């Protein structure tokens, strides 16, 4: 299992949701969407995945990419959470 799948499965289980491993946003909840990224190069793609959602939007990243994700999402309204689901940067409604 890839690191990405491992994080996505653990988060989905913790949040009582389903991880969709095929195309689209990884985890969709009634009030938020979460895209998991494990590589710095994947962060822009993760932002594109969630930016059109009307729900609270989050990128879930592994520890080494937290700062990269916070930097990349500045001013976007997209929040950042750790791979364990701890919110580092809260999502806002800014579009």
Secondary structure, DSSP 8 states (H G I E B T S, - for coil): --HHHHHHHHHHHHTT--B--SSS-SEE-SSEEEEEE-SGGGHHHHHHHHTT-SSEEEEEE-GGGHHHHHHHHTTTT-EEEETTS-EEE------
